[in-house]
Amino acid sequence: MTEKREYTDDYPDKTLYIPGPTEVREDVLDAMSQPMFGHRMDRMTDLYTTIVEDTKDFLGTDKEVIILTASGTEFWEASTLNLVDEHILCTTCGAFGERHANVAERLGKDVDRLEYEWGQAVKPEDVRRRLERSDADYDVVTCVMNESSTGVRNPIEEIGDVVADYPDTYFVVDAVSALGGDHVDIDAHGIDVIFASTQKAFAMPPGLAVCVVSDDAYQRELESDSASWYGGFQRCLDYYDRKGQTHSTPAIPVMLAYREQMKHMLDEGHAARDRRHREMAEYTREWAREHFDLFPEAGYESRTVSCIRNTRDIDVAATIDAVSERYDMVFSNGYGDLGEETFRIGHMGEHTVESVEALTDAIEDVADL
């Protein structure tokens, strides 16, 4: 049985370069210290309608937006319950695509996988081939936009274009570690559901999940015999239409922080934020190629998390510890079995090329590169 480890208030501040959570602005953190108010007051309506509509503006979507107190994991489960009667096709090329499939299996759905080796990307032509040849009538196709376990950025735009040719099949995208930093035109590519966690590229404290829902997906749930209670599209969106609030008590302080952060994101603009993330990713890839190598398939590298192949056989765990001790910076080992074979650098949220360069300089020093 796990023993209690006493939490103290004596911890050094560490700059985070992990796949999330990431760094949060001071004024965003300060916003959470406002006096508490009731979640059924007019003030809550003002707050919630502001963050929902600002999110639509930032993402450039005319679709509906749900912001729930949850992690993005909630919408793995909710989208499956809301949209899948029986058959679901899960594309998997890493830990989180596979986990989405596992969730669907636990919910009793008939799951088929379109599987790739870790580090490879999902190919649109393979999705089309599976849809054409399968005897199953798939209710949903899923894909992870940014597979942070491997550093792969899947071509969800092209995959969405394929799924759009099958009007009875819905396309669900896990963009947990990408949305807010890696631009995607949600309305142009047949994406019915796309969701994220705010502690990643949104550069927020953990606690909120953002989900964009198409009218078709909403209507699909209306026709279903069952749906998620907490993450039901109808329940969330109808309550918003009637009251401008969430159906259940939200994490009000985190939503206050979200309002503050969304001001910064709107001020920067989606295109500029995307460009800054691309620049960070390009710098990190160049550094990785100079000193190591990249793990993901060429041409499909993530724009928010670089997964670097440990070609020099450094002691990854020891290097992480030393960088943390000497420089108060934290990056990540590889995921699961890739623990020493790779390491990962998160370049998302409010980081810049200059701040990422500070980390790579520290790694060079510690690893004697």
C-alpha positions as CSV (number, residue, x, y, z in Angstrom):
1,M,0.0,0.0,0.0
2,T,1.3,3.5,-0.9
3,E,2.6,5.4,2.1
4,K,1.9,9.1,2.6
5,R,4.7,11.4,1.5
6,E,4.2,14.7,3.2
7,Y,3.9,17.7,0.9
8,T,6.1,20.6,2.0
9,D,6.2,24.2,0.8
10,D,10.0,24.0,0.2
11,Y,10.4,23.0,-3.4
12,P,12.6,24.8,-5.9
13,D,10.9,26.3,-9.0
14,K,11.6,24.3,-12.1
15,T,11.1,25.4,-15.7
16,L,9.0,22.8,-17.5
17,Y,10.0,21.4,-20.9
18,I,7.9,18.2,-20.5
19,P,5.0,17.2,-22.8
20,G,2.7,18.9,-20.3
21,P,1.9,20.6,-18.0
22,T,4.0,23.5,-19.2
23,E,4.9,27.0,-18.0
24,V,2.1,29.4,-17.0
25,R,2.2,33.2,-16.9
26,E,2.2,34.9,-13.5
27,D,-0.9,37.0,-14.3
28,V,-2.7,33.8,-15.3
29,L,-1.9,32.1,-12.0
30,D,-2.8,35.3,-10.2
31,A,-6.3,35.3,-11.8
32,M,-7.1,32.2,-9.8
33,S,-6.9,34.0,-6.5
34,Q,-10.0,36.2,-7.1
35,P,-12.8,35.9,-4.5
36,M,-15.1,32.9,-5.0
37,F,-18.6,33.3,-6.5
38,G,-21.5,31.0,-7.3
39,H,-21.6,29.0,-10.4
40,R,-25.3,30.0,-11.0
41,M,-24.7,33.7,-10.6
42,D,-24.8,36.2,-13.5
43,R,-21.0,36.6,-13.0
44,M,-20.6,33.0,-14.0
45,T,-22.6,33.5,-17.2
46,D,-20.4,36.4,-18.1
47,L,-17.3,34.3,-17.4
48,Y,-18.3,31.2,-19.2
49,T,-19.8,32.8,-22.3
50,T,-16.7,34.9,-22.6
51,I,-14.3,31.9,-22.6
52,V,-16.4,29.8,-24.9
53,E,-16.9,32.6,-27.5
54,D,-13.2,33.7,-27.2
55,T,-12.2,30.1,-27.9
56,K,-14.3,30.0,-31.0
57,D,-12.7,33.2,-32.1
58,F,-9.2,32.0,-31.5
59,L,-9.7,28.6,-33.2
60,G,-11.5,30.2,-36.1
61,T,-14.5,27.8,-35.9
62,D,-18.2,28.2,-36.3
63,K,-18.7,24.9,-34.5
64,E,-19.9,24.5,-30.9
65,V,-17.3,24.6,-28.1
66,I,-17.6,22.9,-24.7
67,I,-15.2,23.7,-21.9
68,L,-15.5,21.3,-19.0
69,T,-13.7,20.7,-15.7
70,A,-11.8,17.6,-16.7
71,S,-8.7,16.5,-18.5
72,G,-9.0,15.8,-22.2
73,T,-9.4,12.1,-21.3
74,E,-13.0,12.9,-20.6
75,F,-13.7,13.2,-24.3
76,W,-12.2,9.9,-25.2
77,E,-15.0,8.4,-23.2
78,A,-17.7,10.9,-23.9
79,S,-17.2,10.9,-27.7
80,T,-17.3,7.1,-27.8
81,L,-20.5,7.0,-25.7
82,N,-22.1,9.8,-27.7
83,L,-21.3,8.6,-31.2
84,V,-20.6,4.9,-31.3
85,D,-23.4,2.4,-31.5
86,E,-21.2,-0.6,-32.2
87,H,-18.1,-0.2,-34.5
88,I,-15.2,2.1,-34.1
89,L,-11.9,2.3,-36.1
90,C,-9.0,3.5,-33.9
91,T,-5.8,4.5,-35.7
92,T,-2.9,3.8,-33.4
93,C,0.8,4.7,-33.7
94,G,1.7,5.3,-30.1
95,A,0.5,5.1,-26.5
96,F,-2.4,7.5,-26.7
97,G,-4.0,6.2,-29.8
98,E,-3.8,2.8,-28.2
99,R,-5.3,4.1,-25.0
100,H,-8.2,5.6,-27.0
101,A,-8.9,2.1,-28.4
102,N,-8.7,0.6,-24.9
103,V,-11.3,3.1,-23.6
104,A,-13.7,2.1,-26.4
105,E,-13.1,-1.6,-25.6
106,R,-13.9,-1.0,-21.9
107,L,-17.1,0.7,-23.0
108,G,-18.1,-2.5,-24.8
109,K,-17.6,-1.2,-28.4
110,D,-16.4,-3.4,-31.3
111,V,-12.9,-1.9,-31.9
112,D,-10.8,-2.4,-35.0
113,R,-7.3,-1.0,-35.1
114,L,-5.4,0.4,-38.0
115,E,-2.0,-0.1,-36.3
116,Y,1.5,1.4,-37.1
117,E,4.8,0.9,-35.5
118,W,5.7,3.5,-32.9
119,G,7.3,6.4,-34.7
120,Q,5.4,5.9,-37.9
121,A,2.4,8.2,-38.8
122,V,-1.1,7.3,-39.8
123,K,-1.5,7.5,-43.6
124,P,-4.7,8.8,-45.2
125,E,-4.6,6.3,-48.0
126,D,-4.6,3.4,-45.5
127,V,-7.6,4.9,-43.7
128,R,-9.5,5.0,-47.1
129,R,-8.5,1.5,-47.9
130,R,-9.7,0.2,-44.6
131,L,-13.0,2.1,-44.9
132,E,-13.5,0.8,-48.4
133,R,-12.7,-2.9,-47.6
134,S,-14.1,-3.4,-44.2
135,D,-17.3,-5.3,-43.6
136,A,-18.0,-3.2,-40.6
137,D,-20.0,0.1,-40.9
138,Y,-17.8,2.3,-38.7
139,D,-19.6,4.8,-36.6
140,V,-16.4,6.6,-35.8
141,V,-12.7,6.9,-36.9
142,T,-10.3,8.2,-34.3
143,C,-6.8,9.7,-34.6
144,V,-4.3,11.4,-32.3
145,M,-3.2,14.7,-33.9
146,N,0.0,14.8,-31.8
147,E,1.2,11.5,-30.5
148,S,3.4,12.8,-27.7
149,S,4.7,9.4,-26.8
150,T,6.6,9.3,-30.1
151,G,6.7,12.9,-31.3
152,V,4.6,12.1,-34.4
153,R,2.2,14.7,-35.8
154,N,-0.4,12.8,-37.8
155,P,-2.0,14.4,-41.0
156,I,-5.4,14.8,-39.5
157,E,-6.5,17.3,-42.2
158,E,-6.0,14.7,-45.0
159,I,-7.5,11.9,-42.9
160,G,-10.5,14.1,-42.2
161,D,-10.9,14.7,-45.9
162,V,-11.0,10.9,-46.4
163,V,-13.5,10.3,-43.6
164,A,-15.7,13.1,-45.0
165,D,-16.4,10.9,-48.0
166,Y,-18.3,8.5,-45.6
167,P,-21.2,10.7,-44.2
168,D,-22.3,8.0,-41.7
169,T,-18.9,7.9,-40.1
170,Y,-17.7,10.5,-37.7
171,F,-14.1,11.7,-37.3
172,V,-12.9,12.2,-33.7
173,V,-9.5,13.8,-33.1
174,D,-7.5,13.8,-29.9
175,A,-5.5,17.0,-30.0
176,V,-4.7,17.1,-26.3
177,S,-1.0,18.1,-26.8
178,A,-1.4,20.2,-29.9
179,L,-4.5,22.4,-30.1
180,G,-3.7,26.0,-29.2
181,G,-0.1,25.7,-30.6
182,D,-0.4,23.8,-33.8
183,H,-3.0,25.4,-36.2
184,V,-5.7,23.2,-37.7
185,D,-8.6,24.4,-39.8
186,I,-11.3,22.5,-37.9
187,D,-14.2,23.5,-40.1
188,A,-12.5,22.7,-43.4
189,H,-11.5,19.0,-42.9
190,G,-14.5,17.0,-41.8
191,I,-13.6,17.0,-38.1
192,D,-16.6,16.2,-36.1
193,V,-15.0,16.2,-32.6
194,I,-11.6,17.6,-31.6
195,F,-10.6,18.0,-28.0
196,A,-7.6,19.2,-25.9
197,S,-6.4,19.7,-22.4
198,T,-5.5,23.2,-21.4
199,Q,-2.3,22.4,-19.5
200,K,-0.5,21.8,-22.8
201,A,-0.3,24.2,-25.7
202,F,-2.9,26.5,-24.1
203,A,-0.3,27.1,-21.3
204,M,-2.8,26.8,-18.6
205,P,-2.9,25.1,-15.2
206,P,-4.4,21.6,-15.5
207,G,-8.2,21.2,-14.9
208,L,-10.1,22.1,-18.1
209,A,-10.9,20.2,-21.3
210,V,-11.9,22.0,-24.5
211,C,-14.0,20.2,-27.1
212,V,-15.2,21.4,-30.5
213,V,-18.3,19.6,-31.8
214,S,-19.9,19.7,-35.2
215,D,-23.7,20.0,-35.8
216,D,-23.6,16.5,-37.3
217,A,-22.1,15.0,-34.1
218,Y,-24.6,16.8,-32.0
219,Q,-27.5,15.4,-34.1
220,R,-26.0,11.9,-34.0
221,E,-26.1,12.0,-30.2
222,L,-29.8,13.1,-30.3
223,E,-30.6,10.0,-32.3
224,S,-28.7,7.7,-30.0
225,D,-30.3,5.6,-27.3
226,S,-27.5,6.4,-24.8
227,A,-24.8,9.0,-24.3
228,S,-22.3,10.3,-21.7
229,W,-24.0,12.1,-18.8
230,Y,-21.1,14.4,-17.9
231,G,-19.7,14.9,-21.4
232,G,-22.9,14.6,-23.4
233,F,-23.0,17.0,-26.2
234,Q,-26.7,17.6,-25.9
235,R,-26.5,18.1,-22.1
236,C,-23.5,20.5,-22.3
237,L,-24.7,22.5,-25.3
238,D,-28.3,22.8,-24.5
239,Y,-27.5,24.0,-21.0
240,Y,-25.2,26.6,-22.6
241,D,-27.9,27.7,-24.9
242,R,-30.4,28.1,-22.1
243,K,-28.2,29.4,-19.3
244,G,-24.8,30.3,-20.7
245,Q,-23.2,28.1,-18.0
246,T,-22.0,24.6,-17.4
247,H,-24.5,21.9,-16.3
248,S,-22.4,21.0,-13.3
249,T,-20.2,23.0,-10.9
250,P,-17.0,24.0,-12.7
251,A,-13.5,24.8,-11.5
252,I,-14.2,28.5,-11.4
253,P,-10.7,29.6,-10.5
254,V,-9.2,27.7,-13.5
255,M,-11.8,29.3,-15.8
256,L,-10.8,32.7,-14.5
257,A,-7.2,31.8,-15.4
258,Y,-8.4,30.6,-18.8
259,R,-10.1,34.0,-19.4
260,E,-6.8,35.7,-18.7
261,Q,-4.8,33.4,-20.9
262,M,-7.2,33.7,-23.7
263,K,-6.6,37.4,-23.8
264,H,-2.9,36.7,-24.5
265,M,-3.7,34.1,-27.1
266,L,-6.1,36.4,-28.9
267,D,-3.6,39.2,-28.8
268,E,-0.9,37.0,-30.3
269,G,-3.3,35.5,-32.8
270,H,-3.6,31.9,-33.9
271,A,-1.4,32.3,-37.0
272,A,1.4,33.9,-35.0
273,R,1.1,31.4,-32.2
274,D,1.4,28.6,-34.8
275,R,4.4,30.2,-36.4
276,R,6.2,30.5,-33.0
277,H,5.6,26.8,-32.3
278,R,6.9,25.9,-35.7
279,E,10.0,27.9,-35.1
280,M,10.6,26.2,-31.7
281,A,10.1,22.8,-33.3
282,E,12.5,23.5,-36.2
283,Y,15.2,24.7,-33.8
284,T,14.8,21.6,-31.7
285,R,14.9,19.3,-34.7
286,E,18.1,20.9,-36.0
287,W,19.7,20.6,-32.6
288,A,18.6,16.9,-32.3
289,R,20.0,16.1,-35.8
290,E,23.3,17.7,-34.9
291,H,23.8,15.8,-31.7
292,F,21.4,12.8,-31.8
293,D,18.6,11.9,-34.2
294,L,14.8,12.1,-34.3
295,F,12.5,9.2,-33.5
296,P,9.4,10.0,-35.6
297,E,9.1,9.3,-39.3
298,A,10.6,12.0,-41.4
299,G,8.0,14.6,-42.4
300,Y,5.6,13.8,-39.6
301,E,7.4,15.5,-36.7
302,S,5.4,17.1,-33.9
303,R,5.3,20.8,-33.6
304,T,4.9,20.8,-29.8
305,V,6.9,17.8,-28.5
306,S,10.2,16.5,-30.0
307,C,11.0,12.9,-29.4
308,I,14.8,12.5,-29.8
309,R,16.5,9.2,-30.4
310,N,19.3,8.6,-28.0
311,T,21.9,7.6,-30.6
312,R,24.8,8.6,-28.3
313,D,23.6,6.2,-25.5
314,I,23.7,8.9,-22.8
315,D,22.2,8.0,-19.4
316,V,18.8,9.7,-20.0
317,A,17.6,9.5,-16.4
318,A,20.8,10.8,-15.0
319,T,21.0,13.6,-17.5
320,I,17.4,14.7,-16.6
321,D,18.3,14.7,-13.0
322,A,21.5,16.6,-13.5
323,V,19.8,19.3,-15.7
324,S,17.1,19.6,-13.0
325,E,19.6,19.9,-10.2
326,R,22.1,22.3,-11.9
327,Y,19.7,24.4,-14.1
328,D,16.2,24.0,-12.5
329,M,14.9,22.8,-15.9
330,V,12.9,19.7,-16.5
331,F,12.6,17.7,-19.7
332,S,11.3,14.1,-20.1
333,N,12.5,10.6,-20.7
334,G,11.0,8.5,-23.4
335,Y,7.5,7.0,-23.0
336,G,7.2,3.5,-21.6
337,D,9.7,1.1,-23.2
338,L,11.3,4.1,-25.0
339,G,12.5,5.4,-21.6
340,E,16.3,5.3,-22.4
341,E,16.0,4.9,-26.1
342,T,14.6,8.4,-26.5
343,F,14.0,11.6,-24.6
344,R,11.4,14.3,-25.2
345,I,11.4,18.1,-25.1
346,G,8.2,20.0,-24.9
347,H,8.3,23.3,-26.8
348,M,4.7,24.5,-26.3
349,G,2.7,27.2,-24.7
350,E,4.6,30.3,-23.8
351,H,8.1,29.0,-24.6
352,T,10.2,30.7,-27.3
353,V,13.2,29.6,-29.3
354,E,15.4,31.4,-26.8
355,S,14.0,29.5,-23.8
356,V,14.3,26.2,-25.6
357,E,17.9,27.0,-26.5
358,A,18.6,27.6,-22.8
359,L,17.5,24.0,-22.2
360,T,19.5,22.5,-25.1
361,D,22.6,24.4,-23.8
362,A,22.1,22.8,-20.4
363,I,21.8,19.3,-21.9
364,E,25.0,19.9,-23.9
365,D,26.8,20.9,-20.8
366,V,25.6,18.1,-18.6
367,A,26.0,15.4,-21.3
368,D,29.3,16.8,-22.5
369,L,28.1,17.0,-26.1
